[in-house]
C-alpha cells in the first residue's frame, strides 16, 4: 500500500521532470489555430526534447465543411476533432485537451469553469511559455477574444496557491506570447524585426514540412489554408517563419529574439 508521503514524492518528482524540459502550453479557440499560428515552434520544441500541451476550447462546429464537403454539418465537430488530433500527432504535441464549448459561443462560457479547466492543465504541465491570442483575438473573432481572456485569468490563478488547491501545486508561467495580427502579411512585408510588435521571429525552415502537413490535416478548412498559405506564390517564405509578440513576462535580451525561451534559462 502506497503512503501519502510516497505519493507526494512521486508527484513532485513528476513535476521536477516536466520543469527540467522546455515546455509550451498552447491555448486556442478552434481546431487549426495551433497549426496556423504555432505549428513551427511547437514542432521545434518537441524535436528538441521539450514538452507541449494544447488546450482547444471548441470543436469548431460552426466552421467550413470544405469544398466539396468533407463531412455533413452534423458531423463537422467530430471530424474537426479528428483533424486536430492528427495535426497534434504530426507536431509532436504530448496531450490535447478539447474543452467542448460551442463554436462562436465561447464568450458566454462560465468563467469559473473555464478557469478551473485551464488551471488544471497549467499545473499539470508546468509550462514556461504560454501561447494564446492577444486581447483583441488577433482578428477580433469573439471566440479568440474570449480565449485570450480565459487564458490570462487562468495563468494568474495558477500561480496563486489559494486558487483551486486541489488542482495541484501552484505554477508561475514565465512568459505569455501572442501571434501578431496577420503574421503572414508581416513576413511578406520585409524583415520582421523592423516591425513593431514582433518580439520573437522564429526561423522554422527546418520543420516547415511538418507545419505544412499539420495545416493539410485540417481538411475541412482547406480553403482557408489555400487562401493564407498554399495558394500564394511565396508559400515557402510564409511557411518558414512564425512571429510572436510579448504579452507578459521578461523581455528577451534582444528584439526580435529567435527563441521563445530566450532569457528564461
MARGUBA-212357 format. One record per residue: residue in one letter; x, y, z of N, C-alpha, C in turn; chain. Coordinates in Angstrom, 2 decimals. Example, Ala and Ser with C-alpha at 12.3 -4.5 7.8 and 13.67 -1.06 7.14 Angstrom:
<volos>
VOLO  resn     n_px     n_py     n_pz    ca_px    ca_py    ca_pz     c_px     c_py     c_pz  chain
VOLO     A    13.19    -5.69     7.80    12.30    -4.50     7.80    13.20    -3.30     7.80      A
VOLO     S    12.85    -2.25     7.08    13.67    -1.06     7.14    12.90     0.03     7.87      A
</volos>
This chain:
<volos>
VOLO  resn     n_px     n_py     n_pz    ca_px    ca_py    ca_pz     c_px     c_py     c_pz  chain
VOLO     X     0.86    -1.20     0.00     0.00     0.00     0.00     0.89     1.25     0.00      A
VOLO     X     0.62     2.18    -0.89     1.45     3.38    -1.03     1.05     4.42    -0.01      A
VOLO     X     2.03     4.98     0.72     1.74     6.00     1.73     1.49     7.35     1.07      A
VOLO     X     0.90     8.25     1.87     0.66     9.61     1.36     1.98    10.29     1.03      A
VOLO     X     2.99    10.09     1.88     4.30    10.71     1.64     4.91    10.21     0.34      A
VOLO     X     4.80     8.92     0.08     5.34     8.37    -1.16     4.61     8.93    -2.37      A
VOLO     X     3.30     9.07    -2.26     2.51     9.64    -3.36     2.94    11.07    -3.64      A
VOLO     X     3.15    11.85    -2.57     3.57    13.24    -2.74     4.96    13.32    -3.38      A
VOLO     X     5.88    12.43    -2.93     7.23    12.43    -3.52     7.19    12.09    -5.00      A
VOLO     X     6.34    11.13    -5.36     6.22    10.75    -6.77     5.67    11.91    -7.58      A
VOLO     X     4.67    12.61    -7.03     4.08    13.75    -7.75     5.11    14.86    -7.94      A
VOLO     X     5.90    15.14    -6.89     6.91    16.18    -7.01     8.01    15.80    -7.99      A
VOLO     X     8.36    14.51    -8.03     9.36    14.05    -8.99     8.87    14.24   -10.41      A
VOLO     X     7.57    13.96   -10.63     7.00    14.14   -11.96     7.02    15.62   -12.35      A
VOLO     X     6.69    16.50   -11.40     6.72    17.94   -11.65     8.14    18.37   -12.00      A
VOLO     X     9.14    17.89   -11.23    10.53    18.28   -11.48    10.99    17.85   -12.87      A
VOLO     X    10.54    16.68   -13.31    10.93    16.20   -14.63    10.37    17.11   -15.71      A
VOLO     X     9.11    17.54   -15.55     8.50    18.42   -16.55     9.18    19.77   -16.55      A
VOLO     X     9.46    20.32   -15.34    10.06    21.64   -15.25    11.45    21.66   -15.88      A
VOLO     X    12.17    20.54   -15.83    13.52    20.50   -16.38    13.55    20.55   -17.90      A
VOLO     X    12.42    20.39   -18.55    12.35    20.41   -20.01    11.80    21.75   -20.48      A
VOLO     X    12.20    22.22   -21.68    11.48    23.35   -22.27    10.03    22.95   -22.45      A
VOLO     X     9.11    23.83   -22.08     7.70    23.45   -22.11     6.83    24.59   -22.58      A
VOLO     X     5.86    24.24   -23.44     4.93    25.21   -24.02     3.52    24.71   -23.80      A
VOLO     X     2.62    25.63   -23.48     1.19    25.34   -23.49     0.53    26.25   -24.52      A
VOLO     X    -0.18    25.65   -25.45    -0.95    26.39   -26.45    -2.39    26.49   -25.96      A
VOLO     X    -2.96    27.67   -25.95    -4.36    27.87   -25.57    -5.07    28.59   -26.70      A
VOLO     X    -5.84    27.86   -27.48    -6.51    28.42   -28.65    -7.99    28.08   -28.64      A
VOLO     X    -8.71    28.68   -29.57   -10.17    28.56   -29.58   -10.67    27.43   -30.44      A
VOLO     X   -10.03    27.20   -31.60   -10.57    26.27   -32.59    -9.52    25.27   -33.06      A
VOLO     X    -9.94    24.09   -33.48    -9.04    23.22   -34.22    -8.52    23.98   -35.45      A
VOLO     X    -7.28    23.94   -35.69    -6.46    24.56   -36.75    -5.72    25.80   -36.28      A
VOLO     X    -6.17    26.46   -35.18    -5.43    27.62   -34.68    -3.99    27.26   -34.36      A
VOLO     X    -3.81    26.08   -33.75    -2.46    25.65   -33.36    -1.54    25.49   -34.56      A
VOLO     X    -2.11    25.04   -35.69    -1.30    24.82   -36.89    -1.04    26.11   -37.64      A
VOLO     X    -2.02    27.00   -37.68    -1.87    28.27   -38.38    -0.83    29.15   -37.70      A
VOLO     X    -0.91    29.24   -36.36    -0.12    30.23   -35.65     1.15    29.70   -34.99      A
VOLO     X     1.20    28.42   -34.65     2.31    27.97   -33.81     2.82    26.58   -34.13      A
VOLO     X     2.54    26.07   -35.32     2.98    24.72   -35.65     4.50    24.60   -35.63      A
VOLO     X     5.19    25.59   -36.14     6.64    25.52   -36.24     7.32    25.50   -34.88      A
VOLO     X     6.95    26.45   -34.00     7.60    26.48   -32.69     7.21    25.24   -31.87      A
VOLO     X     6.01    24.74   -32.11     5.59    23.52   -31.42     6.47    22.34   -31.82      A
VOLO     X     6.66    22.17   -33.14     7.45    21.03   -33.61     8.92    21.19   -33.21      A
VOLO     X     9.44    22.41   -33.24    10.83    22.64   -32.83    11.02    22.27   -31.36      A
VOLO     X    10.09    22.69   -30.52    10.18    22.38   -29.09    10.15    20.87   -28.89      A
VOLO     X     9.21    20.20   -29.54     9.08    18.74   -29.39    10.33    18.03   -29.89      A
VOLO     X    10.88    18.49   -31.02    12.05    17.81   -31.60    13.30    17.99   -30.75      A
VOLO     X    13.31    19.00   -29.89    14.45    19.25   -29.00    14.24    18.61   -27.63      A
VOLO     X    13.26    17.73   -27.52    13.01    17.05   -26.27    12.12    17.79   -25.32      A
VOLO     X    11.49    18.86   -25.79    10.59    19.63   -24.94     9.21    19.01   -24.85      A
VOLO     X     8.37    19.65   -24.05     7.03    19.16   -23.76     6.02    20.20   -24.24      A
VOLO     X     5.00    19.75   -24.98     3.98    20.66   -25.49     2.61    20.09   -25.19      A
VOLO     X     1.74    20.92   -24.63     0.34    20.56   -24.43    -0.53    21.60   -25.13      A
VOLO     X    -1.75    21.21   -25.46    -2.66    22.07   -26.22    -4.04    22.05   -25.58      A
VOLO     X    -4.58    23.23   -25.33    -5.98    23.39   -24.95    -6.71    24.02   -26.13      A
VOLO     X    -7.74    23.34   -26.61    -8.60    23.87   -27.68   -10.00    23.99   -27.11      A
VOLO     X   -10.55    25.18   -27.12   -11.79    25.43   -26.38   -13.04    24.88   -27.05      A
VOLO     X   -13.07    24.87   -28.39   -14.26    24.41   -29.11   -13.88    23.31   -30.08      A
VOLO     X   -14.89    22.69   -30.65   -14.65    21.66   -31.66   -14.86    22.21   -33.07      A
VOLO     X   -15.01    23.53   -33.18   -15.10    24.17   -34.50   -16.35    23.82   -35.28      A
VOLO     X   -17.46    23.63   -34.58   -18.68    23.14   -35.25   -19.36    24.17   -36.13      A
VOLO     X   -18.94    25.45   -36.05   -19.53    26.47   -36.92   -18.63    26.78   -38.11      A
VOLO     X   -17.58    26.00   -38.31   -16.62    26.28   -39.38   -17.07    25.78   -40.74      A
VOLO     X   -16.15    25.83   -41.69   -16.42    25.39   -43.06   -16.46    23.87   -43.13      A
VOLO     X   -17.14    23.38   -44.15   -17.23    21.94   -44.39   -16.22    21.45   -45.41      A
VOLO     X   -15.57    22.38   -46.10   -14.73    22.02   -47.23   -15.50    22.15   -48.53      A
VOLO     X   -14.76    22.18   -49.64   -15.41    22.30   -50.96   -14.67    21.41   -51.96      A
VOLO     X   -15.26    20.24   -52.29   -16.56    19.73   -51.84   -16.54    19.38   -50.36      A
VOLO     X   -17.72    19.26   -49.73   -17.76    19.00   -48.29   -17.04    17.71   -47.91      A
VOLO     X   -16.28    17.79   -46.84   -15.59    16.62   -46.31   -16.52    15.78   -45.46      A
VOLO     X   -17.53    16.43   -44.87   -18.47    15.75   -43.98   -19.77    16.53   -43.97      A
VOLO     X   -20.75    16.05   -43.23   -22.00    16.77   -43.07   -21.86    17.83   -41.99      A
VOLO     X   -22.80    18.76   -41.95   -22.80    19.76   -40.89   -22.90    19.10   -39.52      A
VOLO     X   -23.74    18.10   -39.39   -23.90    17.41   -38.11   -22.63    16.67   -37.70      A
VOLO     X   -21.83    16.27   -38.67   -20.61    15.52   -38.37   -19.37    16.38   -38.28      A
VOLO     X   -19.52    17.71   -38.42   -18.35    18.58   -38.51   -17.54    18.59   -37.21      A
VOLO     X   -18.21    18.68   -36.08   -17.47    18.77   -34.81   -16.59    17.54   -34.62      A
VOLO     X   -17.13    16.36   -34.87   -16.34    15.14   -34.71   -15.20    15.08   -35.72      A
VOLO     X   -15.48    15.52   -36.96   -14.43    15.50   -37.98   -13.31    16.46   -37.64      A
VOLO     X   -13.66    17.64   -37.16   -12.62    18.62   -36.84   -11.80    18.17   -35.62      A
VOLO     X   -12.43    17.48   -34.70   -11.65    16.96   -33.58   -10.68    15.88   -34.06      A
VOLO     X   -11.11    15.05   -35.00   -10.18    14.06   -35.57    -9.02    14.76   -36.28      A
VOLO     X    -9.33    15.80   -37.03    -8.28    16.56   -37.72    -7.30    17.16   -36.71      A
VOLO     X    -7.83    17.68   -35.61    -6.99    18.28   -34.59    -6.00    17.26   -34.01      A
VOLO     X    -6.48    16.09   -33.72    -5.60    15.07   -33.14    -4.55    14.60   -34.15      A
VOLO     X    -4.90    14.57   -35.42    -3.91    14.21   -36.44    -2.84    15.30   -36.55      A
VOLO     X    -3.26    16.57   -36.55    -2.28    17.66   -36.58    -1.38    17.61   -35.35      A
VOLO     X    -1.96    17.33   -34.19    -1.17    17.25   -32.96    -0.14    16.12   -33.04      A
VOLO     X    -0.53    15.01   -33.63     0.41    13.89   -33.80     1.58    14.32   -34.68      A
VOLO     X     1.28    15.01   -35.77     2.32    15.46   -36.69     3.29    16.42   -36.00      A
VOLO     X     2.76    17.25   -35.12     3.56    18.29   -34.49     4.26    17.83   -33.22      A
VOLO     X     3.95    16.64   -32.74     4.60    16.13   -31.54     4.01    16.68   -30.26      A
VOLO     X     2.75    17.11   -30.30     2.08    17.60   -29.09     1.80    16.42   -28.18      A
VOLO     X     2.16    16.56   -26.91     2.06    15.45   -25.97     0.62    15.16   -25.55      A
VOLO     X    -0.13    16.21   -25.25    -1.52    16.00   -24.83    -2.39    17.11   -25.38      A
VOLO     X    -3.62    16.73   -25.75    -4.61    17.66   -26.29    -5.83    17.64   -25.38      A
VOLO     X    -6.26    18.81   -24.98    -7.46    18.96   -24.16    -8.50    19.74   -24.96      A
VOLO     X    -9.59    19.08   -25.35   -10.67    19.74   -26.07   -11.77    20.02   -25.05      A
VOLO     X   -12.03    21.30   -24.78   -12.98    21.65   -23.73   -14.42    21.46   -24.16      A
VOLO     X   -14.70    21.54   -25.45   -16.01    21.18   -25.95   -17.07    22.26   -25.93      A
VOLO     X   -16.67    23.53   -25.82   -17.65    24.61   -25.87   -18.11    24.84   -27.31      A
VOLO     X   -19.28    25.43   -27.47   -19.83    25.65   -28.80   -19.07    26.74   -29.53      A
VOLO     X   -18.79    26.46   -30.78   -18.13    27.43   -31.65   -18.97    28.70   -31.73      A
VOLO     X   -18.31    29.84   -31.63   -18.92    31.18   -31.67   -19.76    31.49   -30.44      A
VOLO     X   -19.70    30.64   -29.42   -20.41    30.90   -28.17   -19.48    30.86   -26.96      A
VOLO     X   -18.19    30.87   -27.21   -17.23    30.71   -26.13   -17.32    31.86   -25.13      A
VOLO     X   -17.63    33.05   -25.59   -17.67    34.21   -24.69   -18.71    34.05   -23.59      A
VOLO     X   -19.71    33.20   -23.81   -20.75    33.00   -22.79   -20.47    31.81   -21.88      A
VOLO     X   -19.32    31.15   -22.04   -18.97    30.03   -21.17   -18.75    30.54   -19.75      A
VOLO     X   -19.05    29.73   -18.74   -18.90    30.18   -17.34   -17.43    30.37   -16.97      A
VOLO     X   -17.03    31.59   -16.61   -15.60    31.86   -16.36   -14.99    30.97   -15.29      A
VOLO     X   -15.75    30.69   -14.22   -15.17    29.89   -13.15   -14.88    28.46   -13.58      A
VOLO     X   -15.70    27.94   -14.51   -15.48    26.58   -15.01   -14.26    26.54   -15.94      A
VOLO     X   -14.20    27.49   -16.87   -13.07    27.53   -17.80   -11.77    27.79   -17.04      A
VOLO     X   -11.84    28.67   -16.05   -10.64    28.94   -15.24   -10.11    27.64   -14.63      A
VOLO     X   -10.98    26.87   -14.02   -10.53    25.63   -13.38    -9.97    24.65   -14.40      A
VOLO     X   -10.60    24.55   -15.56   -10.12    23.63   -16.59    -8.70    23.97   -17.03      A
VOLO     X    -8.45    25.25   -17.26    -7.13    25.65   -17.75    -6.10    25.62   -16.62      A
VOLO     X    -6.50    26.01   -15.41    -5.57    25.94   -14.28    -5.08    24.51   -14.08      A
VOLO     X    -5.97    23.54   -14.20    -5.57    22.14   -14.03    -4.50    21.76   -15.06      A
VOLO     X    -4.68    22.22   -16.28    -3.69    21.90   -17.32    -2.36    22.59   -17.03      A
VOLO     X    -2.41    23.87   -16.65    -1.18    24.60   -16.35    -0.42    23.92   -15.23      A
VOLO     X    -1.11    23.56   -14.17    -0.42    22.97   -13.00     0.06    21.55   -13.29      A
VOLO     X    -0.58    20.88   -14.20    -0.11    19.55   -14.56     1.13    19.61   -15.43      A
VOLO     X     1.15    20.52   -16.41     2.23    20.53   -17.40     3.33    21.53   -17.10      A
VOLO     X     3.10    22.50   -16.20     4.14    23.43   -15.74     4.83    24.15   -16.90      A
VOLO     X     4.10    24.77   -17.81     4.75    25.40   -18.97     5.57    26.62   -18.59      A
VOLO     X     6.67    26.81   -19.27     7.43    28.05   -19.16     6.79    29.14   -20.03      A
VOLO     X     6.28    28.74   -21.19     5.71    29.69   -22.15     4.29    29.26   -22.48      A
VOLO     X     3.38    30.21   -22.46     2.00    30.00   -22.92     1.80    30.84   -24.17      A
VOLO     X     1.25    30.21   -25.21     0.93    30.90   -26.45    -0.59    30.95   -26.58      A
VOLO     X    -1.11    32.16   -26.73    -2.55    32.34   -26.91    -2.77    33.58   -27.76      A
VOLO     X    -4.03    34.01   -27.88    -4.35    35.20   -28.66    -4.10    36.48   -27.86      A
VOLO     X    -3.89    37.58   -28.57    -3.81    38.87   -27.89    -5.21    39.28   -27.42      A
VOLO     X    -5.33    40.34   -26.61    -6.64    40.72   -26.07    -7.69    41.04   -27.13      A
VOLO     X    -7.26    41.35   -28.34    -8.21    41.60   -29.43    -8.47    40.35   -30.27      A
VOLO     X    -7.93    39.23   -29.83    -8.18    37.98   -30.54    -7.48    37.87   -31.87      A
VOLO     X    -6.54    38.75   -32.16    -5.84    38.70   -33.45    -6.67    39.27   -34.58      A
VOLO     X    -7.88    38.74   -34.76    -8.75    39.21   -35.84   -10.13    39.59   -35.33      A
VOLO     X   -10.24    39.84   -34.03   -11.48    40.27   -33.37   -12.55    39.18   -33.33      A
VOLO     X   -12.19    37.95   -33.66   -13.16    36.86   -33.55   -13.57    36.74   -32.08      A
VOLO     X   -14.87    36.69   -31.78   -15.28    36.67   -30.37   -14.75    35.47   -29.59      A
VOLO     X   -14.59    34.33   -30.23   -14.02    33.17   -29.54   -12.55    33.38   -29.22      A
VOLO     X   -11.83    34.04   -30.13   -10.42    34.32   -29.89   -10.26    35.29   -28.72      A
VOLO     X   -11.09    36.34   -28.72   -11.04    37.32   -27.62   -11.34    36.64   -26.30      A
VOLO     X   -12.36    35.79   -26.30   -12.73    35.09   -25.06   -11.61    34.18   -24.60      A
VOLO     X   -10.94    33.47   -25.52    -9.88    32.56   -25.12    -8.69    33.32   -24.55      A
VOLO     X    -8.39    34.47   -25.10    -7.33    35.31   -24.55    -7.66    35.68   -23.11      A
VOLO     X    -8.89    36.10   -22.88    -9.32    36.49   -21.54    -9.27    35.31   -20.57      A
VOLO     X    -9.80    34.17   -21.00    -9.81    33.00   -20.12    -8.39    32.54   -19.79      A
VOLO     X    -7.50    32.59   -20.76    -6.13    32.15   -20.54    -5.41    33.06   -19.56      A
VOLO     X    -5.54    34.38   -19.73    -4.90    35.32   -18.82    -5.42    35.12   -17.39      A
VOLO     X    -6.71    34.89   -17.25    -7.30    34.65   -15.95    -6.72    33.39   -15.32      A
VOLO     X    -6.61    32.32   -16.10    -6.10    31.05   -15.58    -4.62    31.13   -15.22      A
VOLO     X    -3.83    31.82   -16.03    -2.40    31.97   -15.73    -2.23    32.68   -14.38      A
VOLO     X    -3.01    33.73   -14.15    -2.92    34.46   -12.88    -3.36    33.58   -11.72      A
VOLO     X    -4.43    32.81   -11.91    -4.91    31.95   -10.84    -3.95    30.80   -10.55      A
VOLO     X    -3.32    30.26   -11.60    -2.46    29.10   -11.43    -1.24    29.40   -10.57      A
VOLO     X    -0.80    30.65   -10.54     0.39    31.00    -9.74     0.05    31.23    -8.27      A
VOLO     X    -1.22    31.32    -7.94    -1.66    31.64    -6.58    -2.16    30.36    -5.91      A
VOLO     X    -1.46    29.87    -4.87    -1.86    28.60    -4.25    -3.22    28.64    -3.58      A
VOLO     X    -3.77    29.83    -3.37    -5.10    29.92    -2.75    -6.20    29.53    -3.72      A
VOLO     X    -5.91    29.65    -5.01    -6.89    29.27    -6.02    -6.82    27.76    -6.25      A
VOLO     X    -7.95    27.10    -6.18    -8.11    25.71    -6.63    -6.97    24.82    -6.14      A
VOLO     X    -6.76    24.73    -4.83    -5.63    23.94    -4.32    -5.68    22.47    -4.72      A
VOLO     X    -6.87    21.94    -5.00    -6.97    20.54    -5.40    -6.45    20.31    -6.82      A
VOLO     X    -6.15    21.39    -7.56    -5.68    21.28    -8.94    -4.18    21.07    -9.05      A
VOLO     X    -3.49    20.99    -7.92    -2.06    20.75    -7.95    -1.26    21.93    -7.43      A
VOLO     X     0.06    21.76    -7.30     0.92    22.84    -6.81     0.86    24.06    -7.73      A
VOLO     X     0.90    25.25    -7.11     0.87    26.48    -7.89     2.04    26.52    -8.87      A
VOLO     X     1.81    27.19   -10.00     2.86    27.31   -11.02     2.80    28.70   -11.63      A
VOLO     X     3.96    29.32   -11.73     4.07    30.66   -12.30     4.61    30.56   -13.73      A
VOLO     X     3.76    30.80   -14.70     4.18    30.81   -16.10     5.16    31.97   -16.31      A
VOLO     X     6.27    31.68   -16.94     7.30    32.71   -17.09     6.94    33.75   -18.14      A
VOLO     X     6.30    33.32   -19.22     6.08    34.24   -20.34     4.82    33.86   -21.11      A
VOLO     X     4.03    34.85   -21.46     2.89    34.67   -22.39     3.24    35.41   -23.67      A
VOLO     X     3.03    34.75   -24.81     3.26    35.40   -26.10     2.02    35.26   -26.97      A
VOLO     X     1.87    36.22   -27.87     0.73    36.26   -28.79     1.21    36.33   -30.23      A
VOLO     X     0.56    35.64   -31.16     0.85    35.93   -32.57     0.35    37.34   -32.89      A
VOLO     X     1.11    38.11   -33.65     0.60    39.42   -34.07    -0.52    39.24   -35.08      A
VOLO     X    -1.25    40.30   -35.33    -2.34    40.25   -36.30    -1.78    39.94   -37.69      A
VOLO     X    -2.35    38.92   -38.33    -1.95    38.50   -39.68    -0.43    38.38   -39.82      A
VOLO     X     0.19    37.48   -39.08     1.66    37.38   -39.12     2.21    37.07   -40.51      A
VOLO     X     1.43    36.35   -41.33     1.92    36.03   -42.68     2.08    37.28   -43.52      A
VOLO     X     1.27    38.31   -43.28     1.41    39.56   -44.02     2.65    40.32   -43.56      A
VOLO     X     2.97    40.22   -42.26     4.19    40.85   -41.75     5.41    40.21   -42.39      A
VOLO     X     5.42    38.89   -42.49     6.54    38.18   -43.12     6.70    38.63   -44.56      A
VOLO     X     5.58    38.80   -45.26     5.64    39.22   -46.66     6.13    40.66   -46.82      A
VOLO     X     6.04    41.45   -45.73     6.35    42.87   -45.83     7.81    43.22   -45.64      A
VOLO     X     8.68    42.24   -45.46    10.10    42.53   -45.29    10.60    41.99   -43.96      A
VOLO     X    11.81    42.38   -43.56    12.39    41.86   -42.31    11.46    42.10   -41.13      A
VOLO     X    10.98    41.04   -40.47    10.00    41.24   -39.40    10.57    41.98   -38.20      A
VOLO     X    11.89    41.94   -38.03    12.47    42.63   -36.90    12.30    44.14   -36.95      A
VOLO     X    11.97    44.68   -38.10    11.75    46.12   -38.24    10.32    46.51   -37.90      A
VOLO     X     9.45    45.54   -37.70     8.04    45.82   -37.48     7.74    45.91   -35.99      A
VOLO     X     6.99    46.92   -35.55     6.63    46.99   -34.13     5.75    45.81   -33.75      A
VOLO     X     5.93    45.34   -32.53     5.11    44.24   -32.06     5.66    42.87   -32.38      A
VOLO     X     6.80    42.80   -33.05     7.43    41.50   -33.32     8.60    41.35   -32.34      A
VOLO     X     8.36    40.63   -31.26     9.38    40.44   -30.25    10.14    39.13   -30.43      A
VOLO     X     9.52    38.19   -31.17    10.14    36.90   -31.46     9.89    36.58   -32.92      A
VOLO     X    10.94    36.34   -33.66    10.85    35.93   -35.06    11.58    34.60   -35.18      A
VOLO     X    10.82    33.53   -35.32    11.37    32.18   -35.25    11.52    31.61   -36.65      A
VOLO     X    12.73    31.20   -36.97    13.01    30.55   -38.25    12.60    29.09   -38.11      A
VOLO     X    11.56    28.68   -38.85    11.06    27.30   -38.73    11.29    26.50   -40.01      A
VOLO     X    12.28    26.93   -40.82    12.52    26.22   -42.08    12.82    24.74   -41.86      A
VOLO     X    13.47    24.41   -40.76    13.82    23.01   -40.51    12.59    22.12   -40.32      A
VOLO     X    11.46    22.74   -39.96    10.24    21.94   -39.72     9.07    22.45   -40.56      A
VOLO     X     9.38    23.20   -41.62     8.31    23.76   -42.45     7.45    22.67   -43.07      A
VOLO     X     8.05    21.52   -43.39     7.26    20.43   -43.96     6.26    19.89   -42.96      A
VOLO     X     6.61    19.91   -41.67     5.70    19.45   -40.63     4.56    20.45   -40.44      A
VOLO     X     4.87    21.74   -40.55     3.81    22.74   -40.47     2.85    22.56   -41.63      A
VOLO     X     3.38    22.38   -42.83     2.51    22.18   -44.00     1.63    20.95   -43.83      A
VOLO     X     2.21    19.86   -43.31     1.43    18.64   -43.12     0.34    18.84   -42.07      A
VOLO     X     0.65    19.58   -41.00    -0.36    19.84   -39.97    -1.49    20.70   -40.53      A
VOLO     X    -1.16    21.70   -41.32    -2.19    22.53   -41.94    -3.08    21.69   -42.85      A
VOLO     X    -2.48    20.81   -43.61    -3.25    19.98   -44.54    -4.10    18.94   -43.80      A
VOLO     X    -3.72    18.61   -42.56    -4.52    17.67   -41.78    -5.91    18.23   -41.49      A
VOLO     X    -6.04    19.55   -41.49    -7.34    20.18   -41.28    -8.08    20.26   -42.62      A
VOLO     X    -8.53    19.12   -43.09    -9.07    19.01   -44.45   -10.32    19.84   -44.64      A
VOLO     X   -11.14    19.95   -43.62   -12.37    20.73   -43.77   -12.07    22.21   -43.98      A
VOLO     X   -10.91    22.66   -43.55   -10.57    24.08   -43.63    -9.58    24.38   -44.75      A
VOLO     X    -9.57    23.52   -45.79    -8.54    23.65   -46.83    -8.65    24.96   -47.59      A
VOLO     X    -9.84    25.53   -47.69    -9.97    26.81   -48.40    -9.22    27.92   -47.68      A
VOLO     X    -9.31    27.92   -46.36    -8.56    28.91   -45.57    -7.06    28.70   -45.72      A
VOLO     X    -6.63    27.46   -45.69    -5.20    27.18   -45.82    -4.67    27.59   -47.19      A
VOLO     X    -5.48    27.37   -48.22    -5.08    27.81   -49.56    -5.00    29.32   -49.64      A
VOLO     X    -5.97    29.99   -49.03    -6.01    31.46   -49.10    -4.81    32.08   -48.38      A
VOLO     X    -4.43    31.53   -47.25    -3.35    32.12   -46.46    -1.97    31.62   -46.90      A
VOLO     X    -1.88    30.32   -47.19    -0.57    29.69   -47.39    -0.37    29.12   -48.79      A
VOLO     X    -1.00    28.01   -49.06    -0.61    27.19   -50.20    -0.97    27.79   -51.55      A
VOLO     X    -1.95    28.67   -51.58    -2.35    29.26   -52.85    -1.55    30.49   -53.24      A
VOLO     X    -0.52    30.83   -52.47     0.27    32.03   -52.71     1.61    31.67   -53.34      A
VOLO     X     2.14    32.52   -54.20     3.43    32.21   -54.83     4.59    32.21   -53.86      A
VOLO     X     4.42    32.86   -52.71     5.50    32.92   -51.72     5.22    31.98   -50.54      A
VOLO     X     4.54    30.88   -50.80     4.17    29.96   -49.72     5.39    29.48   -48.95      A
VOLO     X     6.49    29.23   -49.64     7.70    28.76   -48.96     8.19    29.77   -47.93      A
VOLO     X     8.16    31.05   -48.28     8.57    32.11   -47.36     7.68    32.13   -46.12      A
VOLO     X     6.37    32.12   -46.35     5.43    32.27   -45.24     5.47    31.05   -44.31      A
VOLO     X     5.74    29.88   -44.88     5.81    28.66   -44.07     7.15    28.51   -43.35      A
VOLO     X     8.03    29.48   -43.49     9.37    29.37   -42.92     9.59    30.24   -41.69      A
VOLO     X     8.58    31.02   -41.30     8.74    31.93   -40.17     7.46    31.97   -39.34      A
VOLO     X     7.62    32.06   -38.03     6.50    32.35   -37.13     6.88    33.50   -36.22      A
VOLO     X     5.93    34.40   -35.98     6.17    35.63   -35.26     5.30    35.69   -34.01      A
VOLO     X     5.85    36.33   -32.96     5.12    36.46   -31.71     5.43    37.79   -31.06      A
VOLO     X     4.46    38.24   -30.30     4.58    39.47   -29.51     4.60    39.09   -28.03      A
VOLO     X     5.38    39.78   -27.24     5.43    39.52   -25.81     4.16    40.03   -25.15      A
VOLO     X     3.43    39.12   -24.49     2.23    39.53   -23.76     2.56    39.93   -22.33      A
VOLO     X     3.25    39.05   -21.62     3.74    39.38   -20.29     4.92    38.49   -19.97      A
VOLO     X     5.69    38.90   -18.96     6.91    38.19   -18.60     8.13    38.99   -19.03      A
VOLO     X     9.32    38.46   -18.76    10.55    39.20   -19.07    10.75    39.35   -20.57      A
VOLO     X    11.21    40.52   -20.95    11.53    40.75   -22.36    12.75    39.93   -22.75      A
VOLO     X    12.82    39.50   -23.99    14.02    38.78   -24.45    15.22    39.72   -24.48      A
VOLO     X    16.43    39.16   -24.46    17.64    40.01   -24.45    17.73    40.96   -25.64      A
VOLO     X    17.23    40.55   -26.79    17.21    41.41   -27.96    15.94    41.18   -28.74      A
VOLO     X    15.52    42.17   -29.51    14.29    42.04   -30.29    14.58    42.27   -31.76      A
VOLO     X    14.09    41.35   -32.61    13.36    40.15   -32.23    14.30    39.03   -31.81      A
VOLO     X    13.89    38.27   -30.81    14.63    37.07   -30.40    14.29    35.93   -31.34      A
VOLO     X    15.20    34.98   -31.44    14.98    33.84   -32.33    14.57    32.59   -31.55      A
VOLO     X    14.18    32.75   -30.28    13.83    31.62   -29.43    12.81    32.10   -28.41      A
VOLO     X    11.69    31.40   -28.27    10.67    31.80   -27.29    11.17    31.71   -25.86      A
VOLO     X    12.23    30.93   -25.63    12.76    30.76   -24.28    13.94    31.68   -24.01      A
VOLO     X    14.26    32.57   -24.92    15.42    33.46   -24.76    15.28    34.27   -23.47      A
VOLO     X    16.32    34.22   -22.65    16.32    34.97   -21.41    15.64    34.27   -20.24      A
VOLO     X    15.08    33.09   -20.47    14.38    32.38   -19.39    15.26    31.34   -18.73      A
VOLO     X    16.25    30.83   -19.43    17.02    29.71   -18.90    18.08    30.22   -17.91      A
</volos>
